[in-house]
Amino acid sequence: MIRDEVVRGMGWQGWFVVGVIVAVLLLLASERLRAELAVLGGMVALLTAGVLSPEQALAGFSNPGMITVAAMYVVAAGLRETGAIDLASRGWLGNGGGIGRAQLKIMLPTAGLSAFINNTPVVATFLPVVSGWARRNGVSASRLLMPLSYAAIVGGMCTLVGTSTNLVVNGKWVAEGGRGLGFFELAWVGVPAAVLCILYMMTIGRRLLPERGSSEGLFDNPREYTVEMDVTGDGPLVGQTIGQAGLRHLGKVFLVEIVRDGSVLPAVSTEERLQAEDRLVFAGDVSSVLDLQRIKGLRPVREADAAIAQQFPERKLVEVVLSARCPLIGQTLRDSRFHTYYGASVVAMAREGKRLRGGLGEVRLRPADTLLLEARPAWVDRHRYSPDFLLISQHQEDPPRYERALSAWCVLAAIVASATTGMLDMLTAALLGAGAMIATGCVSVAGARKSVDLQVLLVIAGSFALGEALSATGASAVIASSALAMAGDRPWVLLALTYAITSLMTELITNNAAALLMFPIAVAAATGLGLALEPFVVTVMLAASASFASPLGYQTNLMVSGPGSYRFLDFTRVGLPLNVLIGVLTVTLVPRIWPF
């Protein structure tokens, strides 16, 4: 009866909000639109319909939690640029000792560091270290990289700054009059969850991990995936542009670079004019060399004279792993105009640890694809913090500024100490820490600006607006009443439902969006039973981070997917039992620490 009255009292605004949020969730799950565009589009729809006022719609942009997240990105950049993490982990793995010992040595420091800084730079730092150890000791990297990602996830559950989700949910709670959580308060559940994860991965999980060859070394021999042709001096191609010569849209190969007078022209423009004796490097199906020979004015190059394997200062070969946020996902390389969009040429491509052969132009891009790109040296600096690429590795990378590593650690320690003791609130501590990183030279102003993941911040701000609409229109009360009908007067069941729904949502959409959409529903459900809010707020935080069963649910899973040669079902097989175990642990411990 009460539920029927709530439904009748919701009005058209509530149903409109539900419809908008369902549409946003479908767009996020299908990845047909970039996450920030889908969420902000929903916010604009609610603003246009008059469901939200401009102040309500834009409140998320000034939320302390979101600003704290932005500041902590700069702090993490300082630690990474100075090599502070790499310096601390150097020599830790050692040589030999077996898989079990290596997994423990990887997971312990990863979980510890992820409790204080964003887990993405932690995993990015450990990836080459772990891959190198596996290569030296003849061990499959697939046995080590998934434990690395999972340890980073559970490490983020241990403190208030461990993940951006913790910060934004806490900020939302404080904005609505809640007391907010202490810096280490989550550790009561986060530390047992981390211990459980490590024990699981060293016992049951170890048996479920696949053993596959690493994707490293797939691009070692460039002659396997490139074809080189010379432009004859007396041929008809001299003086023509690339477009006029018909060399841009070939069937199974595409033009990567031109070698001219001892220098390289990477990412060649369609308007570039050909000159006599130009060396053209094509990538794709090497069997198409006969088709290229049929083009009048081109002649094949002897293998001994191959240019792609030579060193040129104008050329940088870079391996990247595509993020689910890349706007070109789902498009073919040819249709996406990757070369024009990013100013780099795709030389080769690998998926699930295997290099793709044949015509790459028709291959549809997917998250976790590994691409070998050729670009100018400045390309790496320009895209180092791009959300489109979760991992960038390059040869002859600029060495970290190790002399400032101690300063970076001191700044992080000051942030933790000041926030923990209550000397400063978390926002002030994070902002001062970010400023200190720049002032001490741990990260440049340009590096700090690039390190801030604007897409994540836009998703957070937009999700605040969607959550506010759920509360303001009474839609959250309707959804909560359905959950109450299932749970009855059993708060434990309601808490378990909160965890299960949040965890499922975070596997399908971004963890921040899942947490902020579930927050008003969980609060309304707890209020409906007259329960304390703390256990439900904490459960939403933890469940939004518990993304183990999908490579797309969490950035670190996607980062290790390509280098570890993992398939989608590998994460489901290993991660789903861990999801259940962490869920049981959370629902068991949370009410004992934060009573109903």
VOGUBA-159137 format. One record per residue (C-alpha): residue in three letters; x, y negated, z negated. Coordinates in Angstrom, 2 decimals, padded with zeros to 5 digits. Example, Ala and Ser with C-alpha at 12.3 -4.5 7.8 and 13.67 -1.06 7.14 Angstrom:
BEGIN
ALA, 012.30, 004.50, -007.80
SER, 013.67, 001.06, -007.14
***
This chain:
BEGIN
MET, 000.00, 000.00, 000.00
ILE, 002.77, -002.45, -000.95
ARG, 004.67, -001.50, 002.19
ASP, 001.60, -002.18, 004.38
GLU, 001.18, -005.61, 002.78
VAL, 004.85, -006.41, 003.41
VAL, 004.55, -005.38, 007.06
ARG, 001.44, -007.51, 007.57
GLY, 003.11, -010.48, 005.92
MET, 006.23, -010.38, 008.08
GLY, 004.74, -012.33, 011.03
TRP, 005.88, -012.56, 014.63
GLN, 009.22, -014.06, 013.62
GLY, 010.16, -010.89, 011.76
TRP, 009.27, -008.66, 014.70
PHE, 011.19, -010.98, 017.01
VAL, 014.26, -010.69, 014.77
VAL, 013.99, -006.90, 014.76
GLY, 013.73, -006.87, 018.56
VAL, 016.75, -009.16, 018.96
ILE, 018.87, -007.09, 016.58
VAL, 017.92, -003.83, 018.30
ALA, 018.94, -005.38, 021.63
VAL, 022.24, -006.55, 020.13
LEU, 022.92, -003.10, 018.65
LEU, 022.23, -001.42, 022.00
LEU, 024.59, -003.81, 023.77
LEU, 027.30, -003.22, 021.18
ALA, 026.93, 000.56, 021.31
SER, 026.90, 000.66, 025.12
GLU, 029.85, -001.76, 025.39
ARG, 028.16, -003.40, 028.38
LEU, 028.92, -006.82, 026.93
ARG, 031.77, -008.11, 024.80
ALA, 030.96, -007.87, 021.12
GLU, 031.12, -011.59, 020.41
LEU, 028.92, -012.39, 023.41
ALA, 026.28, -009.87, 022.32
VAL, 026.18, -011.14, 018.71
LEU, 026.32, -014.84, 019.60
GLY, 023.68, -014.27, 022.27
GLY, 021.38, -012.87, 019.59
MET, 022.11, -015.88, 017.39
VAL, 021.26, -018.30, 020.22
ALA, 018.00, -016.43, 020.93
LEU, 016.95, -016.79, 017.28
LEU, 017.95, -020.46, 017.27
THR, 016.05, -021.15, 020.50
ALA, 012.91, -019.42, 019.20
GLY, 012.99, -021.54, 016.06
VAL, 013.46, -018.54, 013.78
LEU, 016.66, -020.09, 012.44
SER, 017.48, -023.72, 011.87
PRO, 020.82, -025.02, 013.20
GLU, 022.16, -025.08, 009.63
GLN, 021.21, -021.42, 009.08
ALA, 022.57, -020.30, 012.45
LEU, 025.94, -022.00, 011.98
ALA, 026.41, -021.28, 008.27
GLY, 028.63, -018.30, 009.03
PHE, 031.28, -020.50, 010.64
SER, 031.92, -022.21, 007.28
ASN, 031.65, -019.14, 005.08
PRO, 034.70, -018.83, 002.79
GLY, 035.03, -015.13, 003.62
MET, 035.44, -015.79, 007.34
ILE, 037.98, -018.57, 006.79
THR, 039.91, -016.31, 004.44
VAL, 040.05, -013.64, 007.16
ALA, 041.53, -016.19, 009.59
ALA, 044.18, -017.21, 007.06
MET, 045.13, -013.60, 006.33
TYR, 045.74, -013.01, 010.05
VAL, 048.49, -015.62, 009.85
VAL, 049.95, -013.99, 006.72
ALA, 050.01, -010.62, 008.50
ALA, 051.69, -012.22, 011.53
GLY, 054.44, -013.56, 009.28
LEU, 055.11, -010.11, 007.87
ARG, 055.22, -008.61, 011.34
GLU, 057.32, -011.30, 013.04
THR, 060.00, -011.12, 010.35
GLY, 060.11, -007.33, 010.52
ALA, 059.29, -007.18, 006.81
ILE, 057.23, -004.00, 007.20
ASP, 059.78, -002.38, 009.51
LEU, 062.61, -003.26, 007.12
ALA, 060.77, -001.73, 004.17
SER, 060.05, 001.50, 006.06
ARG, 063.48, 001.90, 007.68
GLY, 065.03, 005.23, 006.79
TRP, 061.98, 006.27, 004.77
LEU, 061.08, 009.17, 007.07
GLY, 064.64, 010.48, 007.27
ASN, 065.32, 013.52, 009.41
GLY, 063.64, 016.89, 009.20
GLY, 061.61, 018.06, 006.23
GLY, 058.63, 019.49, 008.05
ILE, 055.21, 018.21, 009.07
GLY, 053.71, 018.12, 005.57
ARG, 056.51, 016.01, 004.14
ALA, 056.44, 013.69, 007.15
GLN, 052.68, 013.19, 006.87
LEU, 053.01, 012.32, 003.19
LYS, 055.85, 009.86, 003.88
ILE, 053.75, 008.23, 006.59
MET, 050.45, 008.00, 004.71
LEU, 051.69, 006.75, 001.34
PRO, 053.38, 003.51, 002.50
THR, 050.72, 002.92, 005.16
ALA, 047.90, 003.07, 002.63
GLY, 049.86, 000.91, 000.20
LEU, 050.63, -001.83, 002.73
SER, 047.12, -001.79, 004.22
ALA, 045.71, -002.64, 000.81
PHE, 047.27, -006.13, 001.07
ILE, 047.46, -007.03, 004.77
ASN, 045.45, -006.34, 007.89
ASN, 045.89, -002.71, 008.86
THR, 046.36, -003.43, 012.58
PRO, 049.93, -004.84, 012.26
VAL, 050.77, -002.07, 009.79
VAL, 049.85, 000.63, 012.29
ALA, 051.47, -001.30, 015.15
THR, 054.73, -001.41, 013.17
PHE, 054.69, 002.25, 012.16
LEU, 053.67, 003.58, 015.60
PRO, 057.12, 003.42, 017.27
VAL, 058.79, 004.60, 014.05
VAL, 056.54, 007.66, 013.78
SER, 056.69, 008.42, 017.51
GLY, 060.49, 008.21, 017.46
TRP, 060.70, 010.56, 014.46
ALA, 058.42, 013.05, 016.19
ARG, 060.51, 012.94, 019.36
ARG, 063.81, 013.42, 017.50
ASN, 062.49, 016.35, 015.49
GLY, 060.62, 018.08, 018.29
VAL, 057.22, 017.53, 016.65
SER, 054.02, 016.62, 018.45
ALA, 053.06, 013.01, 017.70
SER, 049.42, 014.11, 017.62
ARG, 050.15, 015.78, 014.28
LEU, 051.18, 012.45, 012.73
LEU, 049.39, 009.51, 014.33
MET, 045.82, 010.31, 013.25
PRO, 046.95, 010.60, 009.59
LEU, 048.65, 007.21, 010.10
SER, 045.37, 005.59, 011.20
TYR, 043.27, 007.22, 008.48
ALA, 045.72, 006.15, 005.79
ALA, 045.48, 002.55, 007.01
ILE, 041.67, 002.71, 006.83
VAL, 041.48, 004.05, 003.27
GLY, 044.24, 001.69, 002.15
GLY, 042.02, -001.20, 003.18
MET, 039.33, 000.06, 000.78
CYS, 041.53, -000.55, -002.26
THR, 041.53, -004.36, -002.55
LEU, 039.41, -007.36, -001.68
VAL, 041.80, -008.39, 001.13
GLY, 042.32, -004.87, 002.47
THR, 039.92, -005.43, 005.36
SER, 038.08, -008.36, 006.83
THR, 034.84, -006.53, 006.00
ASN, 035.50, -006.73, 002.27
LEU, 036.15, -010.45, 002.50
VAL, 033.10, -011.35, 004.57
VAL, 030.66, -009.23, 002.56
ASN, 032.04, -010.65, -000.67
GLY, 031.75, -014.14, 000.81
LYS, 028.15, -013.48, 001.77
TRP, 027.36, -012.23, -001.72
VAL, 028.97, -015.26, -003.39
ALA, 027.09, -017.60, -001.03
GLU, 023.82, -016.04, -002.24
GLY, 024.69, -016.52, -005.90
GLY, 026.53, -013.28, -006.66
ARG, 029.52, -013.15, -008.97
GLY, 031.92, -011.81, -006.34
LEU, 034.43, -009.00, -006.80
GLY, 037.89, -009.23, -008.34
PHE, 041.01, -008.69, -006.25
PHE, 041.60, -005.10, -007.42
GLU, 038.04, -004.22, -008.44
LEU, 037.48, -002.01, -005.39
ALA, 040.49, 000.08, -006.38
TRP, 038.30, 002.06, -008.82
VAL, 036.85, 003.80, -005.77
GLY, 039.39, 002.90, -003.09
VAL, 042.37, 004.60, -004.76
PRO, 040.53, 007.92, -005.32
ALA, 039.32, 007.70, -001.71
ALA, 042.91, 007.21, -000.51
VAL, 044.11, 010.16, -002.61
LEU, 041.27, 012.31, -001.28
CYS, 042.10, 011.34, 002.31
ILE, 045.78, 012.19, 001.89
LEU, 045.01, 015.55, 000.26
TYR, 042.47, 016.36, 002.98
MET, 044.88, 015.50, 005.83
MET, 047.65, 017.60, 004.29
THR, 045.39, 020.66, 003.85
ILE, 042.18, 021.04, 005.85
GLY, 042.84, 018.17, 008.24
ARG, 046.29, 019.48, 009.14
ARG, 044.73, 022.67, 010.48
LEU, 042.23, 020.71, 012.55
LEU, 044.74, 018.34, 014.13
PRO, 045.54, 019.09, 017.78
GLU, 049.07, 019.69, 018.97
ARG, 049.69, 018.02, 022.27
GLY, 052.57, 016.45, 024.07
SER, 053.03, 012.73, 023.50
SER, 052.17, 010.21, 026.19
GLU, 055.70, 008.86, 025.77
GLY, 057.96, 009.69, 028.66
LEU, 055.12, 009.78, 031.20
PHE, 056.50, 006.68, 032.87
ASP, 060.19, 007.53, 032.64
ASN, 060.68, 008.32, 036.34
PRO, 059.27, 005.43, 038.37
ARG, 059.84, 007.22, 041.69
GLU, 057.02, 009.61, 040.76
TYR, 054.38, 006.91, 041.00
THR, 055.81, 004.19, 043.29
VAL, 056.43, 003.92, 047.01
GLU, 058.82, 001.35, 048.47
MET, 058.79, -000.05, 051.99
ASP, 060.93, -002.69, 053.74
VAL, 059.53, -005.38, 056.02
THR, 061.40, -005.09, 059.34
GLY, 062.95, -008.33, 060.55
ASP, 061.54, -008.05, 064.07
GLY, 058.12, -006.76, 063.00
PRO, 054.71, -008.44, 063.24
LEU, 054.34, -008.83, 059.44
VAL, 056.96, -011.55, 059.08
GLY, 055.28, -014.86, 058.30
GLN, 051.91, -013.33, 057.46
THR, 050.35, -013.60, 054.02
ILE, 049.67, -010.48, 051.96
GLY, 045.97, -010.86, 052.72
GLN, 046.47, -011.35, 056.47
ALA, 048.71, -008.27, 056.64
GLY, 045.98, -006.18, 054.97
LEU, 048.29, -005.11, 052.14
ARG, 046.06, -006.11, 049.22
HIS, 043.17, -003.64, 049.66
LEU, 044.71, -000.36, 050.74
GLY, 043.16, 003.02, 050.07
LYS, 045.29, 004.91, 047.57
VAL, 048.06, 002.43, 046.77
PHE, 048.29, -001.25, 045.89
LEU, 051.10, -003.77, 046.06
VAL, 052.93, -004.31, 042.78
GLU, 055.90, -006.54, 043.58
ILE, 058.18, -007.95, 046.23
VAL, 061.97, -007.78, 045.93
ARG, 063.49, -010.67, 047.88
ASP, 067.10, -011.89, 048.02
GLY, 068.09, -010.11, 044.81
SER, 065.13, -011.31, 042.76
VAL, 061.65, -010.04, 042.04
LEU, 058.22, -011.56, 042.66
PRO, 055.95, -009.70, 040.22
ALA, 052.15, -009.96, 040.27
VAL, 052.22, -011.07, 043.90
SER, 049.60, -013.55, 045.07
THR, 047.42, -012.74, 048.10
GLU, 048.68, -015.97, 049.70
GLU, 052.36, -015.01, 049.42
ARG, 053.97, -014.97, 052.89
LEU, 056.15, -012.04, 053.88
GLN, 059.75, -012.55, 054.95
ALA, 062.15, -010.35, 056.86
GLU, 063.79, -007.62, 054.76
ASP, 061.33, -008.05, 051.89
ARG, 061.18, -004.90, 049.75
LEU, 057.52, -004.06, 048.94
VAL, 056.80, -001.81, 045.95
PHE, 053.45, -000.01, 045.99
ALA, 051.96, 002.02, 043.13
GLY, 049.47, 004.86, 043.29
ASP, 049.42, 008.05, 045.31
VAL, 052.94, 008.67, 046.62
SER, 051.52, 011.06, 049.23
SER, 050.18, 007.99, 051.00
VAL, 053.68, 007.10, 052.23
LEU, 052.71, 008.40, 055.65
ASP, 049.78, 005.98, 055.75
LEU, 052.13, 003.11, 054.91
GLN, 054.52, 004.18, 057.65
ARG, 051.72, 003.81, 060.17
ILE, 051.59, 000.07, 059.38
LYS, 053.68, -001.56, 062.09
GLY, 056.46, -003.62, 060.59
LEU, 057.13, -001.41, 057.52
ARG, 059.85, 001.20, 057.13
PRO, 060.46, 003.58, 054.20
VAL, 063.29, 002.99, 051.72
ARG, 065.83, 005.62, 050.85
GLU, 065.34, 006.93, 047.31
ALA, 068.89, 006.00, 046.39
ASP, 068.05, 002.36, 047.09
ALA, 064.91, 002.30, 044.95
ALA, 064.29, -001.14, 043.44
ILE, 061.68, -000.38, 040.81
ALA, 064.22, 001.36, 038.55
GLN, 066.68, -001.55, 038.75
GLN, 066.86, -004.29, 036.13
PHE, 065.68, -007.75, 037.13
PRO, 065.34, -010.70, 034.73
GLU, 062.09, -011.71, 036.44
ARG, 060.49, -008.32, 035.75
LYS, 059.19, -006.89, 032.49
LEU, 057.71, -003.39, 032.33
VAL, 055.23, -003.21, 029.46
GLU, 053.07, -000.38, 028.15
VAL, 049.71, -001.41, 026.74
VAL, 046.73, 000.44, 025.29
LEU, 043.39, -001.01, 026.35
SER, 041.06, -002.15, 023.60
ALA, 037.31, -001.55, 023.64
ARG, 037.07, -005.38, 023.68
CYS, 038.70, -005.69, 027.10
PRO, 036.13, -007.31, 029.42
LEU, 037.25, -005.10, 032.32
ILE, 036.25, -001.83, 030.62
GLY, 033.98, 000.19, 032.91
GLN, 035.26, -001.46, 036.10
THR, 037.67, 000.02, 038.60
LEU, 041.11, -001.49, 038.89
ARG, 040.26, -002.76, 042.36
ASP, 036.90, -004.29, 041.47
SER, 038.14, -005.77, 038.22
ARG, 040.93, -007.72, 039.98
PHE, 043.18, -006.86, 037.03
HIS, 046.10, -008.51, 038.79
THR, 044.28, -011.86, 039.05
TYR, 042.64, -011.69, 035.62
TYR, 045.81, -011.01, 033.61
GLY, 048.64, -012.00, 035.92
ALA, 050.17, -008.52, 035.77
SER, 050.20, -005.50, 038.07
VAL, 049.30, -001.96, 037.02
VAL, 052.16, 000.32, 038.02
ALA, 050.90, 003.55, 036.43
MET, 048.14, 004.75, 034.14
ALA, 047.72, 007.54, 031.56
ARG, 044.64, 008.92, 029.82
GLU, 044.55, 011.41, 026.93
GLY, 048.28, 011.93, 027.27
LYS, 048.23, 012.71, 031.00
ARG, 049.31, 010.40, 033.77
LEU, 046.59, 009.83, 036.34
ARG, 047.66, 010.59, 039.88
GLY, 046.22, 009.58, 043.21
GLY, 044.51, 006.31, 044.04
LEU, 044.42, 004.25, 040.85
GLY, 042.30, 001.57, 042.46
GLU, 039.18, 003.72, 042.08
VAL, 039.80, 004.69, 038.44
ARG, 037.35, 003.12, 035.98
LEU, 039.06, 001.62, 032.96
ARG, 038.23, 003.10, 029.56
PRO, 039.16, 002.17, 025.99
ALA, 042.46, 003.82, 024.92
ASP, 043.81, 004.03, 028.48
THR, 047.58, 003.51, 028.54
LEU, 048.78, 001.23, 031.34
LEU, 052.29, 000.54, 032.54
LEU, 052.25, -003.08, 033.64
GLU, 054.75, -005.15, 035.52
ALA, 054.73, -008.83, 034.67
ARG, 056.97, -011.79, 034.03
PRO, 058.80, -011.90, 030.66
ALA, 056.55, -014.69, 029.37
TRP, 053.53, -012.42, 029.80
VAL, 054.35, -010.51, 026.60
ASP, 054.46, -013.66, 024.48
ARG, 051.23, -014.88, 026.03
HIS, 049.35, -011.64, 025.34
ARG, 051.08, -010.45, 022.17
TYR, 047.98, -011.16, 020.06
SER, 045.38, -010.54, 022.75
PRO, 042.37, -008.56, 021.46
ASP, 042.20, -006.89, 024.90
PHE, 045.39, -004.92, 024.17
LEU, 045.70, -003.25, 020.79
LEU, 049.28, -002.11, 021.36
ILE, 052.06, -003.72, 023.34
SER, 055.45, -002.03, 023.68
GLN, 058.27, -003.30, 025.80
HIS, 061.91, -002.66, 026.53
GLN, 064.46, -005.10, 025.11
GLU, 061.93, -006.64, 022.73
ASP, 063.06, -009.72, 020.86
PRO, 064.51, -008.67, 017.50
PRO, 062.52, -009.58, 014.38
ARG, 063.76, -012.39, 012.16
TYR, 064.93, -010.09, 009.39
GLU, 066.61, -012.94, 007.50
ARG, 063.15, -014.28, 006.64
ALA, 061.65, -010.93, 005.63
LEU, 062.20, -011.58, 001.91
SER, 060.41, -014.92, 002.21
ALA, 057.44, -013.19, 003.85
TRP, 057.21, -010.63, 001.05
CYS, 057.43, -013.40, -001.55
VAL, 054.55, -015.28, 000.09
LEU, 052.39, -012.14, 000.07
ALA, 053.28, -011.46, -003.57
ALA, 052.34, -015.04, -004.49
ILE, 048.95, -014.67, -002.79
VAL, 048.22, -011.44, -004.66
ALA, 049.42, -012.78, -008.01
SER, 047.53, -016.08, -007.80
ALA, 044.27, -014.42, -006.68
THR, 044.52, -011.59, -009.21
THR, 045.21, -013.80, -012.22
GLY, 042.48, -016.25, -011.29
MET, 044.96, -019.10, -010.89
LEU, 043.50, -019.70, -007.42
ASP, 040.39, -018.49, -005.66
MET, 040.93, -016.12, -002.72
LEU, 040.28, -018.74, -000.05
THR, 042.75, -021.24, -001.50
ALA, 045.39, -018.56, -002.03
ALA, 045.05, -017.32, 001.57
LEU, 045.21, -020.81, 003.07
LEU, 048.28, -021.73, 001.01
GLY, 049.87, -018.40, 001.97
ALA, 049.27, -019.01, 005.66
GLY, 050.76, -022.49, 005.33
ALA, 053.78, -021.10, 003.48
MET, 054.38, -018.54, 006.25
ILE, 054.57, -021.38, 008.78
ALA, 056.57, -023.72, 006.53
THR, 059.24, -021.09, 005.79
GLY, 059.61, -020.16, 009.46
CYS, 058.25, -016.64, 009.05
VAL, 055.88, -017.36, 011.92
SER, 055.77, -020.25, 014.36
VAL, 052.77, -022.52, 014.76
ALA, 052.14, -021.00, 018.19
GLY, 052.46, -017.48, 016.79
ALA, 050.08, -018.33, 013.95
ARG, 047.52, -019.69, 016.39
LYS, 047.74, -016.63, 018.63
SER, 047.56, -014.21, 015.70
VAL, 044.03, -015.28, 014.74
ASP, 041.60, -012.85, 016.36
LEU, 038.95, -015.26, 017.58
GLN, 036.68, -012.47, 018.76
VAL, 036.47, -010.93, 015.30
LEU, 035.71, -014.33, 013.77
LEU, 032.95, -015.02, 016.29
VAL, 031.39, -011.61, 015.63
ILE, 031.49, -012.31, 011.89
ALA, 029.92, -015.77, 012.25
GLY, 027.20, -014.47, 014.57
SER, 026.48, -011.50, 012.30
PHE, 025.98, -013.89, 009.39
ALA, 023.21, -015.55, 011.41
LEU, 021.53, -012.23, 012.26
GLY, 021.65, -011.17, 008.62
GLU, 020.21, -014.49, 007.52
ALA, 017.33, -014.05, 009.99
LEU, 016.57, -010.62, 008.54
SER, 016.26, -012.15, 005.07
ALA, 014.45, -015.37, 006.02
THR, 011.68, -013.65, 008.02
GLY, 011.11, -010.80, 005.59
ALA, 012.27, -008.20, 008.12
SER, 014.88, -006.90, 005.68
ALA, 012.13, -006.33, 003.11
VAL, 010.13, -004.25, 005.61
ILE, 013.12, -002.11, 006.52
ALA, 014.04, -001.79, 002.84
SER, 010.50, -000.70, 001.98
SER, 010.86, 002.19, 004.43
ALA, 014.08, 003.21, 002.70
LEU, 012.35, 002.92, -000.67
ALA, 009.58, 005.20, 000.55
MET, 012.19, 007.84, 001.40
ALA, 014.12, 007.38, -001.84
GLY, 011.14, 007.10, -004.16
ASP, 012.31, 006.07, -007.60
ARG, 015.69, 007.77, -007.21
PRO, 018.40, 005.08, -006.95
TRP, 021.07, 007.67, -006.13
VAL, 019.16, 008.67, -003.00
LEU, 018.81, 005.02, -001.99
LEU, 022.54, 004.50, -002.47
ALA, 023.30, 007.59, -000.36
LEU, 021.00, 006.30, 002.39
THR, 022.76, 002.93, 002.29
TYR, 026.12, 004.62, 002.72
ALA, 024.94, 006.99, 005.48
ILE, 023.25, 004.29, 007.59
THR, 026.15, 001.86, 007.25
SER, 028.70, 004.56, 008.08
LEU, 026.73, 005.61, 011.16
MET, 026.40, 002.03, 012.34
THR, 030.11, 001.35, 011.93
GLU, 030.93, 004.31, 014.22
LEU, 028.77, 002.74, 016.94
ILE, 029.37, -001.00, 016.54
THR, 031.97, -003.21, 014.85
ASN, 032.41, -002.68, 011.12
ASN, 031.86, -006.36, 010.30
ALA, 028.58, -006.47, 012.20
ALA, 027.42, -003.23, 010.58
ALA, 028.19, -004.55, 007.08
LEU, 026.55, -007.93, 007.56
LEU, 023.41, -006.41, 009.10
MET, 023.10, -003.85, 006.31
PHE, 023.79, -006.34, 003.52
PRO, 020.33, -008.01, 003.40
ILE, 018.59, -004.65, 003.79
ALA, 020.56, -003.09, 000.92
VAL, 019.97, -006.16, -001.29
ALA, 016.23, -006.10, -000.54
ALA, 016.02, -002.37, -001.30
ALA, 017.90, -002.75, -004.60
THR, 015.72, -005.71, -005.58
GLY, 012.60, -003.70, -004.75
LEU, 013.55, -001.09, -007.35
GLY, 014.76, -003.68, -009.85
LEU, 018.36, -002.42, -009.60
ALA, 021.66, -004.25, -009.97
LEU, 023.15, -005.43, -006.66
GLU, 026.81, -004.58, -007.33
PRO, 026.65, -000.85, -006.49
PHE, 024.92, -001.54, -003.18
VAL, 027.26, -004.39, -002.19
VAL, 030.31, -002.21, -002.90
THR, 028.80, 000.75, -001.03
VAL, 028.19, -001.39, 002.06
MET, 031.81, -002.58, 001.93
LEU, 033.25, 000.92, 001.64
ALA, 030.91, 002.58, 004.14
ALA, 031.61, -000.07, 006.78
SER, 035.31, 000.85, 006.61
ALA, 034.77, 004.63, 006.60
SER, 035.10, 005.15, 010.35
PHE, 036.95, 008.40, 010.93
ALA, 034.75, 010.32, 013.40
SER, 035.21, 008.15, 016.50
PRO, 038.20, 006.54, 018.22
LEU, 036.03, 003.50, 018.99
GLY, 034.77, 002.79, 015.48
TYR, 037.99, 001.29, 014.14
GLN, 040.88, -000.53, 015.81
THR, 043.60, 001.65, 014.33
ASN, 041.91, 004.80, 015.66
LEU, 041.96, 003.29, 019.13
MET, 045.60, 002.25, 018.74
VAL, 046.79, 005.81, 018.10
SER, 044.42, 007.44, 020.57
GLY, 046.59, 006.93, 023.65
PRO, 050.06, 007.53, 022.13
GLY, 048.72, 010.59, 020.27
SER, 047.07, 012.03, 023.40
TYR, 043.83, 012.41, 021.43
ARG, 040.43, 013.13, 022.91
PHE, 037.17, 011.75, 021.58
LEU, 036.15, 015.06, 019.97
ASP, 039.50, 015.32, 018.15
PHE, 038.40, 012.42, 015.93
THR, 034.97, 013.97, 015.44
ARG, 036.40, 017.36, 014.46
VAL, 038.95, 015.93, 012.02
GLY, 037.15, 012.79, 010.87
LEU, 033.54, 013.90, 010.35
PRO, 034.32, 016.13, 007.32
LEU, 036.39, 013.26, 005.91
ASN, 033.45, 010.89, 006.42
VAL, 031.26, 013.24, 004.37
LEU, 033.86, 013.68, 001.62
ILE, 034.45, 009.93, 001.26
GLY, 030.67, 009.40, 001.24
VAL, 030.13, 011.91, -001.56
LEU, 032.98, 010.39, -003.55
THR, 031.61, 006.86, -003.09
VAL, 028.03, 007.72, -004.05
THR, 029.31, 009.63, -007.08
LEU, 031.74, 007.03, -008.43
VAL, 030.10, 003.70, -007.58
PRO, 027.12, 003.97, -010.02
ARG, 029.45, 005.06, -012.82
ILE, 031.63, 001.96, -012.37
TRP, 028.89, -000.51, -011.41
PRO, 025.73, 000.84, -013.11
PHE, 022.31, 000.51, -011.56
***
